[in-house]
């Protein structure tokens, strides 16, 4: 894709980065809700399903989108929506709710 074509779809690099970041976290809560309601499936199998879904989302494409999480610029306020969705998942994974 040429740069001119890309910037026709997004306003700039930060918007493109925000779209990419948000695309890595927004499917997970929906998957988690769906798996929570699958009461006929063992909890460990549902958790495995969520992990598999997250791994496929991050590793299934041609690029490692998970690497974007550690970019210094991602801490900016512009990416607050991404952090709002991602933060509760981080805390749960670490075993802390504070």
N, CA, C and O atoms as a DFTB+ gen file, in Angstrom:
392 C
 N C O
     1  1       0.840      -1.167       0.000
     2  2       0.000       0.000       0.000
     3  2       0.891       1.239       0.000
     4  3       1.860       1.327       0.754
     5  1       0.551       2.170      -0.843
     6  2       1.325       3.411      -0.902
     7  2       0.909       4.330       0.234
     8  3      -0.221       4.264       0.716
     9  1       1.826       5.181       0.655
    10  2       1.583       6.099       1.764
    11  2       0.373       6.994       1.512
    12  3      -0.436       7.207       2.416
    13  1       0.241       7.514       0.312
    14  2      -0.887       8.394      -0.006
    15  2      -2.216       7.661       0.181
    16  3      -3.187       8.242       0.666
    17  1      -2.252       6.405      -0.199
    18  2      -3.466       5.603      -0.025
    19  2      -3.749       5.377       1.447
    20  3      -4.898       5.460       1.881
    21  1      -2.708       5.090       2.218
    22  2      -2.866       4.842       3.638
    23  2      -3.408       6.079       4.352
    24  3      -4.317       5.968       5.176
    25  1      -2.869       7.234       4.049
    26  2      -3.297       8.453       4.731
    27  2      -4.649       8.970       4.233
    28  3      -5.212       9.905       4.803
    29  1      -5.155       8.366       3.184
    30  2      -6.527       8.670       2.781
    31  2      -7.503       8.024       3.770
    32  3      -8.606       8.528       3.984
    33  1      -7.087       6.913       4.365
    34  2      -7.941       6.162       5.300
    35  2      -7.812       6.630       6.744
    36  3      -8.768       6.520       7.512
    37  1      -6.653       7.148       7.126
    38  2      -6.423       7.614       8.501
    39  2      -5.801       9.005       8.453
    40  3      -5.184       9.390       7.460
    41  1      -5.974       9.752       9.541
    42  2      -5.491      11.132       9.568
    43  2      -3.973      11.232       9.720
    44  3      -3.367      12.202       9.265
    45  1      -3.364      10.246      10.350
    46  2      -1.919      10.308      10.549
    47  2      -1.398       9.044      11.209
    48  3      -2.145       8.093      11.439
    49  1      -0.107       9.047      11.510
    50  2       0.532       7.876      12.099
    51  2      -0.078       7.496      13.443
    52  3      -0.263       6.313      13.730
    53  1      -0.391       8.496      14.271
    54  2      -0.961       8.194      15.583
    55  2      -2.328       7.530      15.464
    56  3      -2.648       6.624      16.233
    57  1      -3.126       7.972      14.513
    58  2      -4.437       7.346      14.306
    59  2      -4.282       5.903      13.831
    60  3      -5.029       5.019      14.250
    61  1      -3.324       5.678      12.972
    62  2      -3.061       4.325      12.492
    63  2      -2.601       3.438      13.641
    64  3      -3.065       2.306      13.775
    65  1      -1.692       3.947      14.469
    66  2      -1.213       3.195      15.623
    67  2      -2.363       2.901      16.584
    68  3      -2.480       1.784      17.089
    69  1      -3.205       3.890      16.837
    70  2      -4.350       3.695      17.731
    71  2      -5.273       2.594      17.197
    72  3      -5.738       1.748      17.960
    73  1      -5.532       2.608      15.898
    74  2      -6.380       1.570      15.290
    75  2      -5.764       0.187      15.469
    76  3      -6.454      -0.772      15.816
    77  1      -4.463       0.096      15.228
    78  2      -3.790      -1.193      15.383
    79  2      -3.837      -1.670      16.831
    80  3      -4.151      -2.831      17.091
    81  1      -3.527      -0.780      17.772
    82  2      -3.531      -1.147      19.191
    83  2      -4.923      -1.588      19.637
    84  3      -5.076      -2.629      20.276
    85  1      -5.919      -0.802      19.301
    86  2      -7.278      -1.126      19.723
    87  2      -7.760      -2.432      19.099
    88  3      -8.550      -3.157      19.703
    89  1      -7.286      -2.730      17.894
    90  2      -7.700      -3.978      17.244
    91  2      -7.137      -5.205      17.961
    92  3      -7.619      -6.317      17.748
    93  1      -6.115      -5.013      18.814
    94  2      -5.547      -6.147      19.536
    95  2      -6.216      -6.384      20.880
    96  3      -6.028      -7.445      21.475
    97  1      -6.998      -5.420      21.377
    98  2      -7.619      -5.604      22.692
    99  2      -9.140      -5.635      22.663
   100  3      -9.742      -6.216      23.566
   101  1      -9.777      -5.049      21.686
   102  2     -11.241      -4.998      21.710
   103  2     -11.913      -6.359      21.503
   104  3     -12.998      -6.557      22.050
   105  1     -11.349      -7.306      20.756
   106  2     -12.018      -8.603      20.635
   107  2     -11.994      -9.441      21.927
   108  3     -12.873     -10.278      22.131
   109  1     -11.012      -9.226      22.785
   110  2     -10.853     -10.068      23.973
   111  2     -12.011      -9.983      24.960
   112  3     -12.479     -11.030      25.407
   113  1     -12.504      -8.797      25.328
   114  2     -13.652      -8.774      26.244
   115  2     -14.886      -9.473      25.669
   116  3     -15.633     -10.121      26.402
   117  1     -15.093      -9.342      24.377
   118  2     -16.230     -10.027      23.752
   119  2     -16.046     -11.542      23.831
   120  3     -16.996     -12.269      24.120
   121  1     -14.840     -12.011      23.579
   122  2     -14.554     -13.448      23.687
   123  2     -14.733     -13.916      25.120
   124  3     -15.295     -14.985      25.361
   125  1     -14.259     -13.124      26.071
   126  2     -14.384     -13.489      27.491
   127  2     -15.846     -13.587      27.903
   128  3     -16.232     -14.522      28.604
   129  1     -16.668     -12.620      27.469
   130  2     -18.098     -12.666      27.802
   131  2     -18.765     -13.905      27.200
   132  3     -19.584     -14.561      27.844
   133  1     -18.402     -14.204      25.969
   134  2     -18.972     -15.382      25.314
   135  2     -18.575     -16.658      26.049
   136  3     -19.398     -17.554      26.242
   137  1     -17.306     -16.736      26.459
   138  2     -16.825     -17.922      27.161
   139  2     -17.415     -18.030      28.570
   140  3     -17.632     -19.138      29.060
   141  1     -17.674     -16.904      29.221
   142  2     -18.286     -16.931      30.556
   143  2     -19.678     -17.544      30.521
   144  3     -20.099     -18.204      31.471
   145  1     -20.376     -17.327      29.443
   146  2     -21.738     -17.845      29.346
   147  2     -21.779     -19.297      28.875
   148  3     -22.847     -19.907      28.833
   149  1     -20.630     -19.846      28.523
   150  2     -20.557     -21.246      28.093
   151  2     -20.456     -22.130      29.339
   152  3     -19.434     -22.774      29.574
   153  1     -21.525     -22.150      30.127
   154  2     -21.533     -22.856      31.409
   155  2     -21.343     -24.355      31.294
   156  3     -20.961     -24.989      32.277
   157  1     -21.591     -24.943      30.149
   158  2     -21.434     -26.379      29.980
   159  2     -19.978     -26.778      29.727
   160  3     -19.669     -27.963      29.599
   161  1     -19.086     -25.787      29.656
   162  2     -17.666     -26.040      29.418
   163  2     -16.897     -25.781      30.702
   164  3     -17.178     -24.815      31.412
   165  1     -15.934     -26.632      31.003
   166  2     -15.127     -26.481      32.220
   167  2     -14.394     -25.144      32.195
   168  3     -13.988     -24.669      31.134
   169  1     -14.228     -24.539      33.375
   170  2     -13.579     -23.226      33.492
   171  2     -12.180     -23.241      32.883
   172  3     -11.788     -22.289      32.208
   173  1     -11.433     -24.306      33.115
   174  2     -10.069     -24.349      32.561
   175  2     -10.086     -24.401      31.042
   176  3      -9.196     -23.845      30.398
   177  1     -11.064     -25.047      30.468
   178  2     -11.188     -25.086      29.005
   179  2     -11.583     -23.718      28.453
   180  3     -11.125     -23.318      27.383
   181  1     -12.441     -22.999      29.194
   182  2     -12.815     -21.649      28.766
   183  2     -11.617     -20.712      28.838
   184  3     -11.414     -19.884      27.950
   185  1     -10.821     -20.845      29.904
   186  2      -9.620     -20.013      30.031
   187  2      -8.634     -20.335      28.915
   188  3      -8.039     -19.429      28.332
   189  1      -8.459     -21.608      28.616
   190  2      -7.596     -22.006      27.499
   191  2      -8.097     -21.399      26.187
   192  3      -7.304     -20.943      25.363
   193  1      -9.390     -21.396      26.007
   194  2      -9.973     -20.821      24.798
   195  2      -9.688     -19.333      24.683
   196  3      -9.387     -18.838      23.597
   197  1      -9.781     -18.616      25.803
   198  2      -9.478     -17.186      25.795
   199  2      -8.002     -16.948      25.484
   200  3      -7.669     -16.061      24.699
   201  1      -7.127     -17.730      26.091
   202  2      -5.687     -17.593      25.812
   203  2      -5.385     -17.888      24.349
   204  3      -4.614     -17.174      23.708
   205  1      -5.994     -18.934      23.833
   206  2      -5.787     -19.295      22.424
   207  2      -6.274     -18.173      21.510
   208  3      -5.619     -17.838      20.524
   209  1      -7.423     -17.598      21.843
   210  2      -7.980     -16.507      21.045
   211  2      -7.061     -15.283      21.059
   212  3      -6.814     -14.675      20.017
   213  1      -6.553     -14.922      22.250
   214  2      -5.641     -13.779      22.350
   215  2      -4.338     -14.027      21.597
   216  3      -3.834     -13.145      20.902
   217  1      -3.802     -15.234      21.743
   218  2      -2.551     -15.556      21.043
   219  2      -2.743     -15.515      19.530
   220  3      -1.885     -15.009      18.807
   221  1      -3.856     -16.042      19.055
   222  2      -4.128     -16.019      17.617
   223  2      -4.276     -14.591      17.115
   224  3      -3.843     -14.265      16.010
   225  1      -4.885     -13.746      17.925
   226  2      -5.071     -12.345      17.537
   227  2      -3.730     -11.628      17.403
   228  3      -3.508     -10.881      16.450
   229  1      -2.837     -11.864      18.369
   230  2      -1.550     -11.172      18.353
   231  2      -0.545     -11.793      17.390
   232  3       0.274     -11.082      16.807
   233  1      -0.598     -13.103      17.221
   234  2       0.432     -13.786      16.428
   235  2      -0.052     -14.278      15.073
   236  3       0.744     -14.761      14.268
   237  1      -1.340     -14.160      14.817
   238  2      -1.896     -14.745      13.606
   239  2      -1.631     -13.964      12.333
   240  3      -1.755     -14.506      11.234
   241  1      -1.271     -12.707      12.467
   242  2      -1.058     -11.892      11.276
   243  2       0.382     -11.895      10.815
   244  3       1.230     -12.569      11.400
   245  1       0.654     -11.150       9.779
   246  2       2.020     -11.105       9.238
   247  2       2.972     -10.280      10.102
   248  3       4.188     -10.366       9.926
   249  1       2.443      -9.486      11.029
   250  2       3.287      -8.639      11.885
   251  2       3.017      -8.941      13.347
   252  3       1.921      -9.371      13.707
   253  1       4.017      -8.716      14.189
   254  2       3.877      -8.913      15.631
   255  2       3.272      -7.656      16.243
   256  3       4.002      -6.758      16.663
   257  1       1.938      -7.583      16.299
   258  2       1.275      -6.399      16.828
   259  2       1.505      -6.227      18.321
   260  3       1.422      -5.109      18.829
   261  1       1.791      -7.307      19.034
   262  2       2.083      -7.212      20.464
   263  2       3.306      -6.364      20.746
   264  3       3.420      -5.781      21.824
   265  1       4.217      -6.285      19.799
   266  2       5.419      -5.462      19.974
   267  2       5.084      -3.980      20.052
   268  3       5.871      -3.195      20.581
   269  1       3.928      -3.591      19.532
   270  2       3.522      -2.182      19.581
   271  2       3.267      -1.721      21.011
   272  3       3.374      -0.529      21.301
   273  1       2.929      -2.648      21.911
   274  2       2.600      -2.298      23.288
   275  2       3.753      -1.603      24.009
   276  3       3.523      -0.800      24.913
   277  1       4.975      -1.900      23.621
   278  2       6.135      -1.368      24.349
   279  2       6.729      -0.107      23.721
   280  3       7.739       0.404      24.204
   281  1       6.122       0.391      22.665
   282  2       6.620       1.635      22.076
   283  2       6.439       2.783      23.068
   284  3       5.371       2.907      23.668
   285  1       7.466       3.631      23.255
   286  2       7.365       4.722      24.229
   287  2       6.177       5.659      23.982
   288  3       5.558       6.125      24.939
   289  1       5.856       5.935      22.748
   290  2       4.781       6.853      22.432
   291  2       3.394       6.349      22.806
   292  3       2.443       7.128      22.866
   293  1       3.275       5.052      23.057
   294  2       1.982       4.454      23.374
   295  2       1.491       4.893      24.754
   296  3       0.319       4.701      25.080
   297  1       2.356       5.470      25.555
   298  2       1.946       5.966      26.879
   299  2       1.174       7.286      26.796
   300  3       0.604       7.725      27.795
   301  1       1.149       7.910      25.651
   302  2       0.507       9.222      25.481
   303  2      -1.008       9.128      25.683
   304  3      -1.612       8.070      25.509
   305  1      -1.591      10.246      26.050
   306  2      -3.035      10.336      26.292
   307  2      -3.838       9.920      25.060
   308  3      -4.961       9.437      25.199
   309  1      -3.300      10.094      23.893
   310  2      -3.980       9.746      22.640
   311  2      -4.432       8.288      22.627
   312  3      -5.390       7.932      21.940
   313  1      -3.736       7.453      23.391
   314  2      -4.011       6.022      23.380
   315  2      -4.769       5.564      24.630
   316  3      -4.701       4.395      25.010
   317  1      -5.478       6.479      25.257
   318  2      -6.212       6.188      26.491
   319  2      -7.262       5.088      26.292
   320  3      -7.455       4.258      27.181
   321  1      -7.932       5.071      25.155
   322  2      -8.937       4.031      24.911
   323  2      -8.304       2.646      24.924
   324  3      -8.863       1.705      25.487
   325  1      -7.157       2.530      24.312
   326  2      -6.428       1.259      24.305
   327  2      -6.104       0.833      25.729
   328  3      -6.334      -0.318      26.100
   329  1      -5.570       1.757      26.531
   330  2      -5.185       1.424      27.906
   331  2      -6.407       1.112      28.768
   332  3      -6.334       0.255      29.649
   333  1      -7.516       1.787      28.528
   334  2      -8.731       1.556      29.306
   335  2      -9.225       0.116      29.111
   336  3      -9.702      -0.506      30.059
   337  1      -9.116      -0.403      27.912
   338  2      -9.542      -1.773      27.640
   339  2      -8.483      -2.770      28.102
   340  3      -8.823      -3.844      28.596
   341  1      -7.232      -2.435      27.951
   342  2      -6.152      -3.373      28.266
   343  2      -5.860      -3.478      29.758
   344  3      -5.535      -4.565      30.235
   345  1      -5.963      -2.400      30.498
   346  2      -5.551      -2.378      31.905
   347  2      -6.243      -3.423      32.781
   348  3      -5.545      -4.114      33.522
   349  1      -7.558      -3.582      32.746
   350  2      -8.160      -4.605      33.605
   351  2      -7.634      -6.006      33.323
   352  3      -7.511      -6.817      34.240
   353  1      -7.328      -6.293      32.081
   354  2      -6.793      -7.614      31.735
   355  2      -5.405      -7.795      32.312
   356  3      -5.063      -8.890      32.758
   357  1      -4.604      -6.754      32.314
   358  2      -3.267      -6.847      32.891
   359  2      -3.355      -7.129      34.377
   360  3      -2.644      -7.993      34.889
   361  1      -4.216      -6.410      35.072
   362  2      -4.331      -6.572      36.518
   363  2      -4.803      -7.965      36.890
   364  3      -4.282      -8.572      37.826
   365  1      -5.777      -8.471      36.170
   366  2      -6.264      -9.814      36.456
   367  2      -5.182     -10.847      36.236
   368  3      -5.040     -11.789      37.016
   369  1      -4.414     -10.667      35.165
   370  2      -3.360     -11.620      34.845
   371  2      -2.283     -11.625      35.914
   372  3      -1.681     -12.666      36.178
   373  1      -2.029     -10.487      36.531
   374  2      -1.007     -10.387      37.564
   375  2      -1.551     -10.780      38.936
   376  3      -0.783     -10.902      39.890
   377  1      -2.850     -10.977      39.046
   378  2      -3.428     -11.380      40.312
   379  2      -3.738     -10.215      41.246
   380  3      -3.961     -10.437      42.436
   381  1      -3.759      -9.007      40.756
   382  2      -4.028      -7.838      41.584
   383  2      -5.201      -7.068      41.006
   384  3      -5.337      -6.967      39.787
   385  1      -6.044      -6.526      41.865
   386  2      -7.175      -5.721      41.417
   387  2      -7.001      -4.272      41.778
   388  3      -7.845      -3.449      41.423
   389  1      -5.935      -3.927      42.471
   390  2      -5.719      -2.546      42.912
   391  2      -5.149      -1.693      41.822
   392  3      -4.909      -0.504      42.030
